Amino acid sequence: MTPEDAKTALISVLQDIQARSGLDCPALDGDVIPPKLLPKFDSTVWPVATTLVARKLGVIIPNDVHIFGGENGVPLLSINQTAVLICKKAQTKKHQKVAA
């Protein structure tokens, strides 16, 4: 998985969440910080978005990884920054099964 793969999956999930919620979804690119741009996209929605991105990519994102930032004084992350973080922290499902 590359950061571009993660970015594409993330943008797709964000667009889907906004559409299903009946909310506007402005154009998304790598420099966008989702919580600042997307209406009602806040920390209550982030875990759902994280799970959907992980499923789309076929990976596991550990529960302690906050892919949108904003935890413990960490600034909110752009889509590009989130994509890189996903690539660093995600575990393949095969790897996870072996470790268990």
TAGI-V461247 format. One record per residue. N is the residue number from 1. SS is DSSP state (alpha for helix, beta for strand, coil for the rest). PHI is phi in radians with two decimals (* if undefined). OMEGA is omega in whole degrees, 0 to 359 (none if undefined). Layout:
n:N ss:SS phi:PHI omega:OMEGA
n:N ss:SS phi:PHI omega:OMEGA
This chain:
n:1 ss:coil phi:* omega:178
n:2 ss:coil phi:-1.86 omega:174
n:3 ss:alpha phi:-1.00 omega:178
n:4 ss:alpha phi:-1.14 omega:176
n:5 ss:alpha phi:-1.06 omega:181
n:6 ss:alpha phi:-1.12 omega:179
n:7 ss:alpha phi:-1.09 omega:180
n:8 ss:alpha phi:-1.09 omega:179
n:9 ss:alpha phi:-1.11 omega:181
n:10 ss:alpha phi:-1.10 omega:180
n:11 ss:alpha phi:-1.08 omega:179
n:12 ss:alpha phi:-1.06 omega:180
n:13 ss:alpha phi:-1.14 omega:180
n:14 ss:alpha phi:-1.08 omega:178
n:15 ss:alpha phi:-1.09 omega:180
n:16 ss:alpha phi:-1.13 omega:179
n:17 ss:alpha phi:-1.07 omega:181
n:18 ss:alpha phi:-1.13 omega:180
n:19 ss:alpha phi:-1.12 omega:181
n:20 ss:alpha phi:-1.14 omega:179
n:21 ss:coil phi:-1.51 omega:182
n:22 ss:coil phi:1.24 omega:183
n:23 ss:coil phi:-1.91 omega:177
n:24 ss:coil phi:-1.11 omega:174
n:25 ss:coil phi:-2.33 omega:177
n:26 ss:coil phi:-1.04 omega:179
n:27 ss:coil phi:-1.01 omega:182
n:28 ss:coil phi:-1.95 omega:172
n:29 ss:coil phi:-2.41 omega:186
n:30 ss:coil phi:-1.12 omega:182
n:31 ss:coil phi:-1.53 omega:182
n:32 ss:coil phi:-1.24 omega:172
n:33 ss:coil phi:-1.80 omega:189
n:34 ss:alpha phi:-0.87 omega:181
n:35 ss:alpha phi:-1.11 omega:179
n:36 ss:alpha phi:-1.51 omega:186
n:37 ss:alpha phi:-1.79 omega:188
n:38 ss:coil phi:-1.52 omega:178
n:39 ss:coil phi:-1.05 omega:175
n:40 ss:coil phi:1.05 omega:176
n:41 ss:coil phi:-1.61 omega:184
n:42 ss:coil phi:-2.30 omega:186
n:43 ss:alpha phi:-1.09 omega:176
n:44 ss:alpha phi:-1.37 omega:181
n:45 ss:alpha phi:-1.68 omega:185
n:46 ss:alpha phi:-0.97 omega:180
n:47 ss:alpha phi:-1.07 omega:178
n:48 ss:alpha phi:-1.15 omega:179
n:49 ss:alpha phi:-1.07 omega:179
n:50 ss:alpha phi:-1.07 omega:179
n:51 ss:alpha phi:-1.09 omega:181
n:52 ss:alpha phi:-1.16 omega:177
n:53 ss:alpha phi:-1.13 omega:179
n:54 ss:alpha phi:-1.04 omega:179
n:55 ss:alpha phi:-1.10 omega:182
n:56 ss:alpha phi:-1.09 omega:181
n:57 ss:alpha phi:-1.55 omega:181
n:58 ss:coil phi:1.25 omega:181
n:59 ss:beta phi:-2.26 omega:173
n:60 ss:beta phi:-1.99 omega:174
n:61 ss:coil phi:-1.85 omega:183
n:62 ss:coil phi:-0.94 omega:183
n:63 ss:coil phi:-1.09 omega:181
n:64 ss:coil phi:-1.52 omega:178
n:65 ss:coil phi:-1.70 omega:180
n:66 ss:coil phi:-1.73 omega:190
n:67 ss:coil phi:-1.19 omega:179
n:68 ss:coil phi:-1.78 omega:180
n:69 ss:beta phi:1.29 omega:176
n:70 ss:coil phi:1.42 omega:179
n:71 ss:coil phi:-1.69 omega:174
n:72 ss:coil phi:0.89 omega:176
n:73 ss:coil phi:1.40 omega:177
n:74 ss:coil phi:-1.30 omega:180
n:75 ss:coil phi:-1.15 omega:174
n:76 ss:beta phi:-1.10 omega:185
n:77 ss:coil phi:-1.80 omega:174
n:78 ss:coil phi:-1.34 omega:177
n:79 ss:alpha phi:-1.05 omega:178
n:80 ss:alpha phi:-1.08 omega:179
n:81 ss:alpha phi:-1.13 omega:178
n:82 ss:alpha phi:-1.11 omega:180
n:83 ss:alpha phi:-1.06 omega:178
n:84 ss:alpha phi:-1.14 omega:179
n:85 ss:alpha phi:-1.07 omega:178
n:86 ss:alpha phi:-1.03 omega:180
n:87 ss:alpha phi:-1.09 omega:180
n:88 ss:alpha phi:-1.29 omega:190
n:89 ss:alpha phi:-1.75 omega:184
n:90 ss:coil phi:-1.22 omega:177
n:91 ss:beta phi:-2.05 omega:176
n:92 ss:beta phi:-1.22 omega:180
n:93 ss:alpha phi:-1.11 omega:179
n:94 ss:alpha phi:-1.08 omega:180
n:95 ss:alpha phi:-1.07 omega:181
n:96 ss:alpha phi:-1.08 omega:181
n:97 ss:alpha phi:-1.16 omega:180
n:98 ss:alpha phi:-1.14 omega:183
n:99 ss:alpha phi:-1.26 omega:185
n:100 ss:coil phi:-1.30 omega:none
